[in-house]
Amino acid sequence: MLRLAVLTPAVLGLEWGRALLERAGVSPVWPILLGGALCLVAVGWSPQALGLERSRLGLRLLGGLALGAVLLLPAAVRWQGAPVLPVRLAAAAIVISIGEEFAFRGALYAALDAVGGAPAAVVGSAVIFALGHVLTHPPGFLLAVLAAGLLLAGWRWACRDLVGPVIGHMLADLAL
């Protein structure tokens, strides 16, 4: 319980700090660093607790592609072409999505699972994920963020895997 009480405000603080720095227009390096710092909350957890075992890596990668496709379905329906993402923004999207997955579906999921089991881990990590995005997404879009969090956490639970959510989240952030 103590670990969860420390992790939740730390993750939200890093996520909101990153969003505020982006809004302030500071050097793009700082939001990327804070996004990467989200990975640090996973320090101390075993790879198994985080869903990072090495077995079935090919299937995990394939699952990530499938998750990315599902996350992109709503955007694909209204797609009218997209500009090429500048390298700086692509790098930021990759670093931040990896950091978010290690934080939300890695460490927070494991802490919630230890306290309340799988239902608390799936729902709790998705709700905290949505809360983490209140400064970066319009209010009307937060339900979609919550749904994405539930999908990724559901995969994390069903497959005991974090690789798939990392790949799916990265693809969605790169495409959107």
C-alpha positions in Angstrom: 0.0 0.0 0.0 2.9 2.4 0.8 4.4 1.7 -2.6 1.2 2.6 -4.3 0.8 5.7 -2.2 4.2 6.9 -3.3 4.0 5.8 -6.9 0.6 7.4 -7.8 1.5 11.1 -6.9 5.0 10.6 -8.4 3.7 9.4 -11.7 1.0 12.0 -11.9 3.5 14.7 -10.9 5.9 13.7 -13.7 3.1 13.5 -16.2 1.6 16.8 -15.3 5.0 18.5 -15.0 5.7 17.3 -18.6 2.4 18.7 -19.8 3.0 22.0 -18.1 6.5 22.3 -19.6 5.1 21.6 -23.1 2.5 24.3 -22.6 5.1 26.8 -21.4 7.1 26.2 -24.6 10.3 25.4 -22.9 13.1 23.5 -24.6 11.6 20.2 -26.0 14.3 18.3 -24.2 12.7 18.8 -20.7 9.3 17.2 -21.5 11.2 14.3 -23.2 13.3 13.9 -20.1 10.3 13.9 -17.8 8.6 11.3 -20.1 11.7 9.1 -19.9 11.8 9.6 -16.1 8.5 7.8 -15.9 10.5 4.6 -16.5 12.4 5.2 -13.2 9.2 4.4 -11.2 9.7 0.8 -12.4 13.1 0.5 -10.7 13.0 -2.2 -8.0 10.3 -4.3 -9.6 11.2 -7.6 -11.1 10.8 -8.1 -14.9 8.1 -10.7 -14.2 6.1 -8.2 -12.0 6.3 -5.7 -14.8 5.3 -8.1 -17.5 8.7 -8.0 -19.2 9.6 -11.7 -19.4 11.5 -12.8 -22.5 9.4 -15.7 -23.5 7.1 -15.5 -26.6 8.7 -12.2 -27.6 7.5 -12.6 -31.2 3.9 -13.0 -30.1 4.2 -10.1 -27.7 5.4 -7.9 -30.6 2.6 -9.1 -32.8 0.2 -8.4 -30.0 1.5 -4.8 -29.8 0.9 -4.3 -33.5 -2.7 -5.6 -33.0 -3.2 -3.2 -30.0 -1.9 -0.3 -32.0 -4.3 -1.1 -34.8 -7.2 -1.2 -32.4 -6.2 2.0 -30.7 -6.0 3.7 -34.2 -9.4 2.4 -35.5 -11.3 5.6 -34.4 -8.7 7.8 -36.1 -8.7 5.6 -39.2 -12.4 6.2 -39.7 -11.9 9.9 -40.0 -8.4 9.9 -41.5 -7.8 12.4 -44.3 -4.1 12.1 -44.6 -1.5 13.2 -42.0 1.6 15.3 -42.2 4.9 13.5 -41.5 5.8 13.8 -37.9 9.1 15.8 -37.3 11.9 13.7 -35.8 11.8 15.7 -32.6 8.1 15.0 -32.1 8.5 11.3 -33.1 11.4 10.9 -30.6 9.2 12.5 -27.9 6.3 10.3 -28.7 8.5 7.2 -28.5 10.2 8.1 -25.2 7.0 9.3 -23.5 4.9 6.3 -24.6 7.5 3.9 -23.2 7.7 5.9 -20.0 4.0 6.0 -19.6 3.7 2.2 -20.1 6.4 1.4 -17.6 4.7 3.8 -15.1 1.0 3.0 -15.7 0.9 -0.6 -16.9 4.2 -1.5 -15.3 4.8 -0.2 -11.8 1.4 1.2 -10.9 -0.4 -1.9 -12.3 1.9 -4.2 -10.2 1.3 -2.1 -7.1 -2.4 -2.0 -7.6 -2.4 -5.8 -8.3 -0.5 -6.4 -5.0 -3.1 -4.3 -3.1 -6.4 -5.2 -4.7 -5.9 -7.9 -7.3 -6.4 -7.8 -11.1 -9.7 -5.9 -11.2 -8.1 -3.0 -9.1 -5.0 -3.1 -11.3 -6.9 -3.0 -14.6 -9.4 -0.3 -13.6 -7.1 1.7 -11.3 -4.2 1.9 -13.7 -6.7 3.0 -16.5 -8.3 5.7 -14.3 -4.9 7.0 -13.1 -3.8 7.0 -16.8 -6.8 9.1 -17.7 -6.1 11.5 -14.8 -2.5 11.8 -16.0 -3.8 13.2 -19.3 -6.2 15.9 -18.0 -3.6 18.6 -18.9 -2.8 17.2 -22.4 -6.2 16.3 -23.8 -9.6 18.1 -24.0 -12.2 16.9 -21.5 -14.3 15.3 -24.2 -11.4 13.1 -25.2 -10.6 11.8 -21.7 -13.2 9.0 -22.1 -11.2 7.7 -25.1 -8.0 7.9 -23.0 -9.8 5.9 -20.3 -10.9 3.3 -22.9 -7.4 3.1 -24.2 -6.1 2.6 -20.7 -8.6 -0.2 -20.1 -7.6 -1.9 -23.3 -3.9 -1.8 -22.6 -4.4 -2.8 -18.9 -6.7 -5.6 -20.0 -4.0 -6.9 -22.3 -1.5 -6.5 -19.4 -3.7 -8.7 -17.2 -4.8 -11.3 -19.8 -1.3 -11.9 -21.3 0.8 -10.9 -18.3 2.7 -8.7 -20.8 3.9 -5.1 -21.0 5.7 -5.4 -24.4 2.4 -5.4 -26.3 1.1 -2.3 -24.6 4.4 -0.5 -25.1 4.3 -1.2 -28.9 0.6 -0.4 -29.2 0.9 2.9 -27.3 4.0 3.9 -29.3 2.3 3.2 -32.6 -0.8 5.1 -31.5 1.2 8.1 -30.3 3.3 8.2 -33.5 0.2 8.1 -35.7 -1.9 10.6 -33.8 
